[in-house]
Amino acid sequence: MSSCNCHQLLSPLPLALPSSHSPPSLQTQPPPSIQKPTASPLTSKTPPKPTSPSRSTASWVDALRSRTRSNDFREAISTYIEMTVSGARPDNFAFPAVLKAVSGLQDLKTGEQIHAAAVKFGYGSSSVTVANTLVNMYGKCGGIGDVCKVFDRITDRDQVSWNSFIAALCRFEKWEQALEAFRAMQMENMELSSFTLVSVALACSNLGVMHGLRLGKQLHGYSLRVGDQKTFTNNALMAMYAKLGRVDDSKALFESFVDRDMVSWNTMISSFSQSDRFSEALAFFRLMVLEGVELDGVTIASVLPACSHLERLDVGKEIHAYVLRNNDLIENSFVGSALVDMYCNCRQVESGRRVFDHILGRRIELWNAMISGYARNGLDEKALILFIEMIKVAGLLPNTTTMASVMPACVHCEAFSNKESIHGYAVKLGFKEDRYVQNALMDMYSRMGKMDISETIFDSMEVRDRVSWNTMITGYVLSGRYSNALVLLHGMQRMENTKDVKKDDNDDEKGGPYKPNAITLMTVLPGCAALAAIAKGKEIHAYAIRNMLASDITVGSALVDMYAKCGCLNLSRREALELFKNMVAEAGRGGEAKPNEVTFITVFAACSHSGLISEGLNLFYRMKHDHGVEPTSDHYACVVDLLGRAGQLEEAYELVNTMPAEFDKVGAWSSLLGACRIHQNVELGEVAAKNLLHLEPNVASHYVLLSNIYSSAGLWNKAMEVRKNMRQMGVKKEPGCSWIEFRDEVHKFMAGDVSHPQSEQLHGFLETLSEKMRKEGYVPDTSCVLHNVDEDEKENLLCGHSEKLAIAFGILNTPPGTTIRVAKNLRVCNDCHVATKFISKIMEREIIVRDVRRFHHFKEGTCSCGDYW
């Protein structure tokens, strides 16, 4: 294949370089720095020593080669300059040696000068050895245009020429062009070597999954046919399979050959870690140690994420001790970053900081790990202080990872009031169109409640990835816009991705719709739960099964949560306690599942609903001693709820007063206020409300609950005073809103709603149903309706509550016996709760209402909450 044809084959690859990178003229005088070595920036501090003019060229070449082989690259270049000053003529052995030294230093300017000298002495293209080294040098130091120009001028290409060219194309991530060059190499009947296969395997691993696997398997087949079983070829093939999502194929190849080296083991350990198969990563690491294979920085940096995700602090500490015993690893920034990440993920932030402080040559990766560690553990102010220190003291400029790590801290840190300024700083740094930063900004604004800005960023993105879609879906769920989240999920799957790019291992070919992954499903399922959209939830469950995602622990947990909140988990509270006891017993036998903070929250809830007061209290007071879990403010709130449900309001009040001063007491006071409403304890209700309004003066539900306590006690003037204070504070009660799913559509009802197409029919049905309920003994509870309205008007107002309209819609539009599922954004009011019990009995329906506090399962005139909510 001629050079011209090769150049055409790679078009429309841009080959022109900026003028500042263009090589000097090759037809004129040699570069000044070759004649005057002091002009070279590399040799200005070490001028050449006086030499004997009688020294032979061969002697110079031997010295030059020796220094290059020893990685003494600066000395090698100095030797080359001394050689030229002495009058010795560089030859086709000297130029490759000095060019390798230039490549090692990545010094393009010196490389261009030596290139000019090679041309001057007639070795620019006539010597294939020199030309091959030039291709390699420009591949490591220059631009793709330089590489192509040198390659095109080689008249008699050999195997090394093609290998160097393909490797350079891979270095510049020109994967398709690398494969085209590989095909051209075959067309010229050039024999392939292991070096060729390694580069081509790398190119295949960076294509779309289907295309990459097809070509990668052909490459693997070729290596088997020609008997190429070299270790580094197999290592490259293993890495290729793993990157294309076929870790099991990579593992099978690993087990098929015996000459495994450190790179083989590192490839497998990193593949398992990057595929979230952390237990296997640790298992292979143990095998590697047992086989006596030397560990390096890559090994440590690959296995520590497994310790981090599995929270195996014990193993992480053992690895840290190994690092401290090996000087080569102590100052390795990547190892340091992995150690910091491991400690921070195991909630040992101070240990992570000690690792950070003891590393002297801190690269930006290490700063990023520490900033991210602080942010993940809620130490937002420390994250921001370290971010500023990195810029002001260390003099490092943030990269995209830094910005994405610090943005969550900006959202949560109260001391950092001008949160949008971090967006401006990212733009100033030139990261405005960086996808990684854009995703972080969308997450930041959604958590600030500014979904309109998140939407603007999403719509303006030149290139989206799956993380972009997942971030927006998460934002909609966090902001309570569940319907938007479900709509976007549909859009994600339908999108012909003209603006989207796929880099993930499990993506289809570029240009097709995105397939939701485990994170997508875990994010969107709470939206189904909030809307009681059981049909949509089942659809997502089926998708998870078809795509082998249902076994993912996060997806499985989200599915259980969704079914439970839709009232489909027929598990008694006592069974939940039995599960907890089994979990504790299994942990005692060395199992991985151990109770954590969330476990105890659910157990306290089960005790509360089951009336197991003594059991719940005993667990609370022994959770630290028996299970090593420190009680948090959420646990206190749960136990206050437990006592309040049992009517032990004084005990609940005393427990709130024993909480540590630094704890957030909002949840505990809120639980006590709710208990006072149920048990009509005005005195304690006033105390709880006073404390809540001091902590959260702008939360409407606190005012409403206190007003309802007064109204139920007939203290109308006090109730009106609370409502007046609420208006004066500018606090507005959120309008009641309920949702019900029907025929793959979520119907929304507001209090007093007349906008729905069936509104007239629904109101008429409720009036008729109200008459039937009265005959069964139903008495409307009008205590919470304003007292200056007559009784008939009060009852009419109660009929217009959103949950009643949604229930009526469900009864009228579904077959008899169908379970009705409704979600509401506020607490169910007393009257609606009583009314729904009567409706379930009269209409012979199971009715599940999910309100802001819990779900209520109405059946045959009773409710699962035991009339406590």
Steps between C-alpha positions, in 0.01 A plus 500: 500500500652832397537791738250696294241228532554476873455872537175483302383202703512702820321808364306701604744482793628855562874489442591870509672618817500848654799700384656487847523123471611479140844344452774733382599508134684181415677637190703785656770538764499272805329628816711742706473290815672210329797726417482685837396262771444778756184598304327180602282541811598150606872566497526864605582398858741221401731625224684229307833384634815544288553185298772345297441538125655158446208317666326273248135526397443144620625597846261796511208282387576240768500771769178648361325164493616416851355819644170453315465141620563622858225763459758776549329698225651841576849350513429324170409829333809667649710217362347549156583873511858429612525256211395758242724769654797264483446469127380137507228439244174350642385194308195278475594348839546829682174664389267221624674501840473877553144511366397239756646727769299793360184284509569412861515870590216593260705796378352587162728798428819299544344217300428735209861623506636145493254416220646789299852371565399150386367643175817705453716191535276301264320279749157667497323237292773289342569319827188312606639461854534877545161563338331246728648670805377837369146358466520380860643833621229712334239256624610568859596868476334658197175487309335246274585717199875465571460123531323468166750723317798296619324169432399607148863579414630154594573330168577153628271435796556199718300337777631749759385793282143374498504407868631845595241669281206296635620553859520877439145507360380318813686748717298779337181291540449472124355153540333459161807637319720256695287212371516638145879511527493142632303391193742687273790322672338166418439607139876552465548140623693626797543243776319589821679489833390496862551878507250533215240289679540695823428834329209362298347342813513844664324653198227231508439560870412863430236432234130439562435173682361297209750625241792480742416146610460377142840633395661410834394137470641487147827638634501243780431225247792616286736494801395139569549397135853639485583365844564838660454418867743759631410635839470863397275405206269313736510793742384736224218262400391466863486878537302523175235249610465666840458848354231369265306364797605135460684454827424128509670457162796690638506271803483188278796624296693575819448143618601353163871588509769439759760770429306766688691805614421796724317676215275194453394509865462879500280480191263254665485683834433837334242339269308358795516831689385704200211255443385529864600139567687599811499167683667334202757780484596431861505124439739537204716738702537235771592239237756740353663543841497124566672433166777739597443742213651843564249779570539845349313828514247383242417194711443708811301772319282230339418298811438788742171602329374149578586550869332840478169378352482192721601714800771246580700738714699211648635393160558863402714553810706188421566633149590841647755330727652326195526837325681652798756217490579569133663835427410486130130504587493757780533801269288355219222756454257247352550266795457795737179602323360147528589485872332835568190387310491169690525661842243769418254245358539299824421822691856528635552851364773595748703195395455607139625846586810357670583309182451821303723704733788249490531503119735780398466501121123541486359475150155627420352148520588493870340840566189384314474186712521696826253768387257232384547310829409805704195569282374139516517505879311826536809701596414759241682796652823300525459395137471863391794611718719228348383599152612859563829378652568293189466809282654767723774309684588204278456708184307225320220572259186289548414246232156369412514235774580766759203710396263203500626402849464844658156588362303278743682674787399839356133397514500381861741748661299777668811720530531500121202718415576595141470148368456597135847657500658154465319475166660825388842378613457179298416709192806719563718188505364399160284213626168641380449227241672218686247221541634390840466852642160552336370185667628624838339841444164341417522301823596812695213714371244220544602467866464877534143467369583681176390236254443763230876566488572125495261465207673786317841336542363162392335645188815695406740207527684427178568146614304302760583169657297265715612685814338817358164325469530335842589835659191669359273211602648516851442876508132460412455235771679714762282800414181294519431522126447128466294516182781691328744229611287228337460707182877548479553127550288440189690772315832343596401171337347657189775753434688456176820628647613762251618702801604202705819302528547160656808409693362256754590136484144380459379756246376404158648648186529878483186660364239266648276563803651474846427193709421588862757349737485411869544864603212609274264243648610566858433871439163480327335231717448741795300712256271203433468448875415865564228494233380151599554419130510124551450418130799710400699346785418149378602601148838616632529177702444297181765706321742434786439125474545498121827691527635305801485806726248366754777323692690829548473579870409867447233419239364217716481730801322769296251242369423376852456860614274578205276196556487569874398863450236393249362263765607177328735362763295258706757473778393544860694725731585203722648328196716810447634459853571133435696600189702739713581225750606270215719777361671546838553125536650476150734792572612318815597203283722720282245605239544826308151637576520696825242740647571865429327832572225437242433150635416638843269767356291230332505277810380785723220567251398132516502510882293818494234356270490172691474660843826335609601785728738319734672316213554826313635683804732211585643502147546877513695499826720205394558579131844652562618237748372195311533612140746789497244741350486848654143633543431794270232767505287281268511216753386733778212618280395139437497416871303817578248380241502157667418650839251747356303229323467319835375820664811538714535870416684604818764230442531612140546861612772397748682306227508808275655699784777239544616529139860628458507877446662474157224271363232627262179474705251585224401136440454428870288811569297427185427144620393635839273763342334232287444287810345799681255544210388137521472499881371862517766616746486876460764587760781281360386582147566868569849419633586284200364757255690785669827312461423401141408852396824624655698248292290517181287815498412465132360145497123511456425153640608605853245783504229278353551225760488747790191665351333160468583419866329822607204441267446146629498638855250771403757776553396688188656832594840339550461311172422826320800665667729227365360547150548877536864456607549271205377768259713769667810282460418458131470124542257337259349157542572279202174415319385142552572286196440131433596268214358175368629290211258375234583352158866599504412860588524676836190710580547795734232651726514819705276588795166626363612404149250557220749491212503124447280379209302280744470762776121530491460123507750465786332761722159347435630153587652625826172664605313173441773303677487741796133415554582126508784565744270693736265201516799291607580742782740747334503845659706763314787638712474873441722600792784606275284709265476872573237557771337802327354277227164323551495120542360422152773708338761330717381158378508616139857620549596162642352321195735697277821376661743373241535144633120451496486614137783262407333209681170576326678507165651158575167347598322634190771397252619159621322164521341399834750351742802682353736645759512880485835672556521875569793722593466833681751782558372585853376311804158339461253705704291347779177505303647345184659227711166413663312531171742272314450227762123514431554509121722189512224313684203622293668461159683179600830639381852505634617861493863594548577866564862610518523837675805706593547306826418135423270278300152405619358164398121516534313170495155402628464821699838503673838661430846350536627807689274425794362855477840646588680706238 
